[in-house]
């Protein structure tokens, strides 16, 4: 549990990126749920009822919802990539400073492949955990 608290403390610096991602994770399912309702209105109230005067308004609402969903997805992907890369750079820098402080004897004794795997495998996996878990949790909760 202390490792998780320390990890969350490290991620706290990037609240400006996580907070909008949480908001997007809540808003996106709501807009996706609204699209079938507009489609139902288009079919039932406009096409089957032969109300041609409602067609432009209904299509405009549908196009607006679609554009909103696409824009939110673009913003979310861009923000998620940016925050994840910044967090990756921060963890790699901290790990590099730590490895730099180790003695030369440690470098001779420890296999360099294990140290290199920390930089190449463990740091990216550690940074995507927060984005995936928190974003997935918020998205799951927004469906309730």
C-alpha positions in Angstrom: 0.0 0.0 0.0 2.9 2.4 0.7 4.1 1.9 -2.9 0.7 2.9 -4.2 0.6 6.0 -2.0 4.1 6.9 -3.1 3.2 6.4 -6.8 0.1 8.6 -6.4 2.2 11.2 -4.7 4.5 11.2 -7.8 1.5 11.6 -10.1 0.0 14.4 -8.0 2.1 16.9 -9.9 0.2 16.2 -13.1 -3.3 16.9 -11.7 -3.8 19.5 -14.5 -3.8 16.6 -17.0 -5.5 13.9 -14.9 -8.5 16.1 -14.0 -9.6 16.9 -17.6 -9.1 13.2 -18.5 -11.4 12.2 -15.7 -14.0 14.7 -16.9 -13.7 13.5 -20.4 -14.1 9.9 -19.2 -17.4 10.9 -17.7 -18.7 13.1 -20.6 -17.8 10.9 -23.5 -20.2 8.0 -22.6 -23.0 10.4 -22.1 -22.6 11.9 -25.5 -22.4 8.4 -27.0 -25.6 7.5 -25.2 -27.3 10.5 -26.7 -26.5 9.6 -30.3 -28.9 6.6 -30.5 -31.7 8.8 -29.1 -31.2 11.3 -31.9 -31.1 8.5 -34.4 -34.4 7.2 -33.0 -35.9 10.7 -33.3 -34.6 11.0 -36.8 -36.3 7.7 -37.9 -39.5 7.9 -35.8 -40.3 11.6 -35.6 -38.9 12.8 -38.9 -38.7 10.1 -41.6 -41.6 7.9 -40.6 -43.8 10.8 -39.7 -42.8 12.6 -42.9 -41.9 15.8 -41.1 -39.3 17.2 -43.5 -39.1 20.5 -41.7 -37.5 18.8 -38.7 -34.8 17.1 -40.8 -32.2 19.9 -40.8 -32.5 20.5 -37.1 -32.3 16.8 -36.3 -29.3 16.3 -38.6 -27.6 19.4 -37.1 -28.1 17.9 -33.6 -26.7 14.6 -34.7 -23.7 16.2 -36.5 -23.0 18.4 -33.4 -23.0 15.3 -31.1 -20.7 13.5 -33.5 -18.3 16.4 -33.8 -18.3 16.8 -30.0 -17.4 13.1 -29.6 -14.6 13.3 -32.1 -13.2 16.5 -30.6 -13.3 15.1 -27.1 -11.5 12.0 -28.2 -8.8 14.0 -30.0 -8.3 16.1 -26.9 -8.3 13.1 -24.6 -5.8 11.1 -26.7 -3.5 14.2 -27.0 -3.7 15.0 -23.3 -3.2 11.4 -22.3 -0.1 11.0 -24.5 1.4 14.2 -23.3 0.9 13.5 -19.5 2.1 9.9 -19.9 5.3 11.1 -21.7 5.9 13.8 -19.1 5.5 11.2 -16.3 7.8 8.8 -18.2 10.5 11.4 -18.5 10.2 12.3 -14.8 10.5 8.7 -13.7 13.4 8.0 -16.0 15.2 11.1 -14.8 14.7 10.1 -11.2 15.9 6.6 -12.0 18.9 7.9 -13.8 19.9 10.1 -10.9 19.5 7.1 -8.6 21.6 4.9 -10.8 24.2 7.7 -11.1 24.5 7.8 -7.3 25.2 4.1 -7.0 28.8 2.9 -6.6 31.0 1.6 -9.4 31.1 -1.7 -7.5 27.4 -2.0 -8.0 27.8 -1.5 -11.7 30.3 -4.3 -11.9 28.4 -6.7 -9.6 24.9 -6.1 -11.1 24.0 -7.3 -14.6 23.5 -4.3 -16.9 20.5 -5.9 -18.6 18.5 -5.7 -15.4 19.3 -2.1 -15.0 18.5 -1.3 -18.6 15.1 -3.2 -18.4 14.1 -0.7 -15.6 14.4 2.1 -18.1 12.9 0.4 -21.1 10.2 -1.8 -19.6 9.3 -0.9 -16.1 9.0 2.9 -16.4 6.6 2.9 -19.4 4.4 0.2 -17.7 4.4 2.2 -14.5 3.3 5.4 -16.2 0.4 3.8 -18.2 -1.0 2.2 -15.1 -2.4 5.4 -13.7 -3.9 6.5 -17.0 -5.4 3.2 -17.7 -6.7 2.4 -14.3 -8.1 5.8 -13.4 -9.5 6.5 -16.8 -11.1 3.0 -17.0 -12.5 3.4 -13.5 -14.1 6.7 -14.3 -15.5 5.5 -17.6 -17.0 2.4 -15.8 -18.5 4.5 -13.1 -20.0 6.9 -15.6 -22.0 4.0 -17.2 -23.8 3.4 -13.9 
